[in-house]
Amino acid sequence: MLNITNNFMRAARLSAFVTVAIVGLSACQSMSLPQAEGIGYREARFVEISAMHKWRKCRDDALVLDKQARAQGSPAKYLASADLITSCEADVGPDAAQVAEDERMHAYAISIEDYLKGGDISKARTNLKNFKTHFSGQDLYLTDGSSFIQSMEILLGLKSHTAAGEFALANINAEMKSELRRANYWQHH
């Protein structure tokens, strides 16, 4: 009888061990390389990387102009910076359109601000429209949490800042709201 109990215990342990091994092995997944991993994939990736390298060099040159414009208060340099960023974005093409989207959004936002600071409201409006098209459904938020798009729409006269309900709901800087309310008050009194 003792021999039967020992055999039963061994069989139970073996069964438990096999069950644990099967469950453990079934949790493992094979590591296979995707079928796209080949020369075509590598060439496409190289084209993307080359396009982004070219874009970053162009953007860096534009940011140097932006920094000089801020230091000198030069509208002409703001416009040159904005023009350069706009051309950088135009040169991205389909090869790298989805690469480094955050970097590209920030740079494009600088172009809008630079056109505004340089006094070319028309180009600032055009770039804001392009920003909303290229980066559809996305927005940047300023350090105080206000919306970049809504702030620019009001500053560029694309949204009425005199409509009380629309203005109150806009996600823009509180200081900007206060200044726009003050200007609106004096225009109508």
C-alpha positions in Angstrom: 0.0 0.0 0.0 2.9 2.3 0.8 4.3 1.7 -2.7 1.0 2.6 -4.3 0.9 5.9 -2.3 4.4 6.7 -3.3 3.7 6.0 -6.9 0.5 8.1 -6.7 2.5 11.0 -5.1 5.2 10.8 -7.8 2.6 10.8 -10.5 0.8 13.8 -9.0 4.2 15.7 -8.7 5.1 14.8 -12.3 1.6 15.9 -13.5 1.9 19.2 -11.6 5.4 19.7 -13.0 4.3 19.0 -16.6 1.3 21.3 -16.2 3.5 24.1 -14.9 6.0 23.5 -17.7 3.2 23.6 -20.4 1.7 26.8 -19.0 5.1 28.4 -18.7 6.1 27.4 -22.3 2.7 28.5 -23.7 3.4 32.0 -22.3 6.6 32.3 -24.3 6.3 33.9 -27.7 8.6 33.3 -30.5 10.9 36.1 -31.5 10.8 36.2 -35.3 11.8 39.2 -37.4 9.1 40.8 -39.4 9.0 39.8 -43.1 9.4 43.4 -44.1 12.9 43.4 -42.6 14.9 43.3 -45.8 16.6 45.6 -48.3 13.4 47.4 -49.2 12.6 48.2 -45.5 16.2 49.3 -44.9 16.2 51.5 -47.9 12.9 53.2 -46.9 14.2 53.7 -43.4 17.5 55.2 -44.7 15.4 57.6 -46.9 13.4 58.7 -43.8 16.5 59.2 -41.7 18.2 61.2 -44.5 15.1 63.4 -44.9 14.8 64.1 -41.2 18.5 64.8 -41.0 18.1 67.4 -43.8 15.0 68.8 -42.1 16.7 69.2 -38.7 19.7 71.0 -40.3 17.3 73.4 -42.0 15.3 73.9 -38.8 18.5 74.6 -36.8 19.5 77.3 -39.3 16.0 78.8 -38.9 16.3 78.8 -35.1 19.6 80.6 -35.3 17.8 83.4 -37.3 14.9 83.3 -34.7 17.4 83.8 -31.9 19.1 86.7 -33.7 15.7 88.2 -34.4 14.8 88.1 -30.7 18.2 89.5 -29.7 18.1 92.4 -32.2 14.3 92.9 -32.3 14.5 92.6 -36.1 11.3 92.0 -38.0 13.3 91.1 -41.1 15.1 88.3 -39.3 11.7 87.0 -37.9 10.4 86.9 -41.4 13.5 85.1 -42.7 13.3 82.6 -39.9 9.6 81.9 -40.6 10.3 81.6 -44.4 13.1 79.1 -43.7 11.0 77.0 -41.4 8.1 77.0 -43.9 10.5 75.9 -46.7 12.0 73.2 -44.4 8.5 71.8 -43.8 7.6 71.9 -47.5 10.8 69.9 -48.3 9.9 67.1 -45.8 7.8 65.3 -48.4 6.1 61.9 -48.0 9.3 60.1 -47.1 9.4 61.6 -43.6 5.9 63.0 -43.1 5.2 60.9 -40.1 8.7 61.1 -38.5 9.4 63.5 -35.6 5.9 65.0 -35.7 6.3 66.8 -32.4 9.5 68.5 -33.5 7.9 69.6 -36.7 4.8 70.9 -34.9 7.0 73.0 -32.6 9.0 74.4 -35.5 5.9 75.2 -37.5 4.4 77.0 -34.5 7.6 79.1 -34.3 7.1 80.0 -38.0 3.6 81.3 -37.2 4.8 83.3 -34.3 7.7 84.7 -36.3 5.4 85.8 -39.2 3.3 87.5 -36.6 6.3 89.2 -35.0 7.6 90.2 -38.4 4.3 91.8 -39.3 3.2 89.4 -42.1 -0.3 88.5 -40.8 -1.3 87.0 -44.1 1.5 84.4 -44.0 0.9 83.8 -40.3 -2.7 83.0 -41.1 -1.7 80.7 -44.0 0.8 78.8 -41.8 -1.8 78.4 -39.0 -4.2 77.0 -41.5 -1.5 74.6 -42.8 -0.6 73.7 -39.2 -4.2 72.7 -38.5 -4.3 70.7 -41.8 -1.0 68.9 -41.4 -1.3 68.2 -37.7 -5.1 67.6 -37.7 -6.6 67.2 -34.3 -3.4 68.2 -32.5 -2.5 71.3 -30.6 0.4 72.6 -28.6 0.0 74.0 -25.1 1.8 77.0 -23.8 3.5 76.9 -20.4 0.3 78.2 -18.7 -1.8 75.5 -20.3 -3.4 77.7 -22.9 -4.0 76.4 -26.4 -1.6 77.5 -29.1 -4.2 77.3 -31.9 -6.9 79.2 -30.0 -4.4 81.9 -29.0 -3.1 82.3 -32.5 -6.7 82.4 -34.0 -7.6 85.3 -31.7 -4.3 87.2 -32.2 -4.5 86.8 -36.0 -8.2 87.9 -36.1 -9.5 84.5 -37.2 -11.8 84.3 -34.2 -13.7 87.2 -32.8 -12.5 88.3 -29.4 -15.5 90.5 -29.0 -18.1 87.6 -28.9 -18.4 87.2 -25.1 -19.4 83.5 -25.0 -16.8 82.4 -27.5 -14.1 84.5 -25.9 -14.9 83.2 -22.4 -14.6 79.6 -23.5 -11.4 80.1 -25.4 -8.4 78.3 -23.9 -6.1 81.2 -24.0 -3.8 82.9 -21.5 -5.6 84.8 -18.7 -3.4 87.9 -19.3 -4.3 87.9 -23.0 -8.1 87.6 -22.1 -7.7 90.5 -19.8 -5.9 92.7 -22.4 -8.5 91.8 -25.1 -11.4 92.6 -22.7 -9.7 96.0 -22.0 -9.2 96.7 -25.7 -12.8 95.7 -26.4 -14.1 97.9 -23.7 -12.3 101.0 -25.0 -13.4 100.3 -28.6 -17.0 100.4 -27.6 -17.0 103.2 -25.0 
